[in-house]
Amino acid sequence: MDYDVIVVGAGPAGSTTAYHLAKRDVNVLIVDKASFPRDKICGDGIAPRAVRTLYKMGLQERLDGQFNKFHGFRFAGAGKSVVENAIPPTPRFPDHGYIIRRVDLDRILLDHARDAGAEVWEGTEVSGPLVEGGRVVGVKAVRDGRELELTAPVVVGADGPHSPLGKAMGLLVDDPLYLGVSIRQYFEGVEDIGDFLEIYPEKVISPGAGWVFPVTRDGVANVGIGYMLYHIKRDKINLRRSFETLLNDAPHVAPKMRNARPISPIRGELLRVGLGGSRVECPGMILVGDAASMTNPVSGEGITYALETGEMAAEHILDSRMGGRGLHIDPGEDSFREKLVERYEHYFHLGILSIKWGNRSSFMRPLLLVVSKRRKWREDLIRALMYLRH
Ligand SMILES: Cc1cc2nc3c(=O)[nH]c(=O)nc-3n(C[C@H](O)[C@H](O)[C@H](O)COP(=O)(O)OP(=O)(O)OC[C@H]3O[C@@H](n4cnc5c(N)ncnc54)[C@H](O)[C@@H]3O)c2cc1C
């Protein structure tokens, strides 16, 4: 075998997996088709739960003072008013998050994996898994125009929501209940932003939600909108038109955008949510992050779960050595999915139910108005939305 572990995809999930394995002296290769720094379509909101994991990886000094921190949330209040609340204090999570463009965050994480000892191949596209007797034993890749076959007893698919590896092994489940679509654009000259993640399920874009995330304190923001796929199909939603409506007519967003100028194209991407869009493992391979359908169905936040499943995958792989058989993935023996289910399924299941039945402004707006009346209720909402437990 060429390597102990091959990780495909150098987003947050892949780089975190590779970092934890390399730190424990595993011979790990991480490959990505892109050359870094590279852009990734995202809202760039790094929630407190994700910050906890980044700090645990020793990245606090790298982030502190370099990127915009937020300390609270803004939601729509009655009429055009806005409800603000600080991130509630908890013993386990920091009192802040960040907004970091993915062009920066993903480069920092990949450098961190490289510094820990992982071998990194950028500009290397994986065309599929190498399979022997139903077991994944490596990957086929193209590097500098040359076709290569790379072998390892364990392959990690951290290859995002379209997961070519998951697809080739029949692990992806294309159920619209577990698929979302979001688009985003960067603007400058956005008014009245700075210290808050602003999330607005506005009536004019129902049943979607818009966001305004401040990348800098002087008016640069990531603005976007997201829907579940079954809402798009059911209500025949045109995403670009809804985005225009958010920018021009949504009572809590339009006033901020009066003098704003776009500084990037509008770009969109698929999200796999709630652990229901993928089967996550087969002999020789596990999936992590978006490939494992690990985006939060309510908030659309996936960086937290990409980082956490990356760390869990590294532990799972290291544990496989315990029987004396060397590194291996055998779902029948010890299931990675069961570990994910134990930690997240209850929370994600409630999320799926709440967006399925409650994601309409006629329900959401009155609920938010009631919740906004008491600080305790507002804090409970933030804890629930950001999974600030465990
Ligand atoms: C519009 C939008 C807004 C979002 N906003 C937020 C937010 O504000 N906060 C948040 O937490 N989450 C957000 N998310 C979700 C978040 O972007 C994802 O959950 C997160 O990027 C998942 O990380 P990952 O490492 O699993 O996959 P990715 O970040 O997608 O990384 C996958 C990597 O695999 C590589 N790859 C793919 N195929 C191949 C191949 N064949 N060969 C080699 N390499 C390959 C890609 O180049 C990529 O680098 C948003 C998503 C969207 C679409």
The ligand as a Gaussian input file, in Angstrom:
#p B3LYP/6-31G(d) Opt

LIG

0 1
 C      -24.307000      29.037000      -0.015000
 C      -23.855000      28.244000       1.197000
 C      -23.710000      28.903000       2.407000
 C      -23.225000      28.206000       3.525000
 N      -23.000000      28.898000       4.677000
 C      -22.456000      28.278000       5.734000
 C      -22.097000      29.019000       6.891000
 O      -22.223000      30.247000       6.957000
 N      -21.559000      28.345000       7.943000
 C      -21.353000      26.991000       7.911000
 O      -20.903000      26.425000       8.908000
 N      -21.671000      26.270000       6.797000
 C      -22.188000      26.868000       5.712000
 N      -22.457000      26.163000       4.573000
 C      -22.108000      24.718000       4.531000
 C      -20.572000      24.522000       4.378000
 O      -20.124000      25.261000       3.271000
 C      -20.244000      23.048000       4.197000
 O      -20.951000      22.311000       5.164000
 C      -18.748000      22.767000       4.354000
 O      -18.007000      23.369000       3.337000
 C      -18.480000      21.255000       4.335000
 O      -17.093000      21.005000       4.346000
 P      -16.495000      19.706000       3.670000
 O      -15.045000      19.711000       3.998000
 O      -17.309000      18.530000       4.008000
 O      -16.705000      19.897000       2.078000
 P      -16.189000      21.053000       1.104000
 O      -15.876000      22.266000       1.849000
 O      -17.168000      21.098000      -0.004000
 O      -14.816000      20.465000       0.540000
 C      -14.787000      19.404000      -0.388000
 C      -13.464000      19.425000      -1.119000
 O      -13.399000      18.270000      -1.956000
 C      -12.765000      18.613000      -3.157000
 N      -13.159000      17.651000      -4.186000
 C      -14.413000      17.412000      -4.646000
 N      -14.369000      16.459000      -5.601000
 C      -13.085000      16.094000      -5.741000
 C      -12.402000      15.154000      -6.580000
 N      -13.045000      14.422000      -7.477000
 N      -11.054000      15.038000      -6.454000
 C      -10.376000      15.786000      -5.554000
 N      -10.959000      16.703000      -4.750000
 C      -12.298000      16.846000      -4.827000
 C      -13.262000      20.034000      -3.452000
 O      -12.387000      20.730000      -4.320000
 C      -13.293000      20.634000      -2.039000
 O      -12.096000      21.318000      -1.734000
 C      -22.948000      26.814000       3.438000
 C      -23.127000      26.145000       2.220000
 C      -23.577000      26.851000       1.104000
 C      -23.732000      26.115000      -0.197000

